Amino acid sequence: MSAVVTALLAEFESAAREAQEAEAALRKQMVAEVARLERQRAFAYRRLNLMRPVTEAVAAAANEEAALANGLATLRAELGWDSESETRSETLARFADVVRAIFASCAETEEAPAAEVSRALAAFESWYAARYQRPFWTLFEQYIPELPLVER
């Protein structure tokens, strides 16, 4: 093969490798982005599935004291917290601000009460992530062990 042909083929080979590397990099980036969006979606549904019963429990309360009791009891039930611990007590104490915001928003006659509740929840989520080095919503991840299939 002549030097010209060898150089030409080397250039094509180099271009093919670059294209392959660019594709691999994009695929890796896309996998990471899809994973990020999946986690974001999961957390959004966990947020909805928690806030629905908490909001309903708080809205049914006649006063703030009852609202706090109802809201925190609902959170405990949703998380399956039957016992006390320092971590749980601290988390409940911080979540009380969210419950208060919900109760206040239920008493509001204006149209934008959700903003205050969203701010209180975001502040709680930020505090939890900073304090425990993981998102609050990971508490709702439940490992379900696979059971062996039993034949009759």
Steps between C-alpha positions, in 0.01 A plus 500: 500500500624845423563761766211707363253212534629418848463863609151518350385184679658618826300822471175306447587271790568798724167660399317173571659474847411862578139438394487186714640687802255787448211253483618320815534830686152608394352165601667527841365854540152388394502210747595740780231749395231231480602375846480855636155549349381162628607594853337842464175335388511244780554774759217709351258208534624422851447867586146484361422170670616638836357847475153381398423317828692754711308790346168319542580424865603858571199647318267295720644654819313764694810678631876512453571262787271236351644570155853434630391179669314380190771598253787350696303182577433463128869545419592237759242260357614556140860428600406206720659662804362313799785581737690809607858595425699820510508516120126446471422757769722757330342427160148531642590827673626644170202368304272686742578819303351336191190401696464857633527636146229260383274598789556871431431448130173324580390808695600738218236637271751615239591294197876435554534296818691224322806723466551514877451126538742436212758730660463331839531155341804606295664640814428173681644295211812718493547470875457121487747460213759717676448331837490136387693517170217348299163611369202464734311312229740207519323406824215378282718254310400158614698192421272213411690174513433251225336190637569161351227360284345200668348232287212284616 
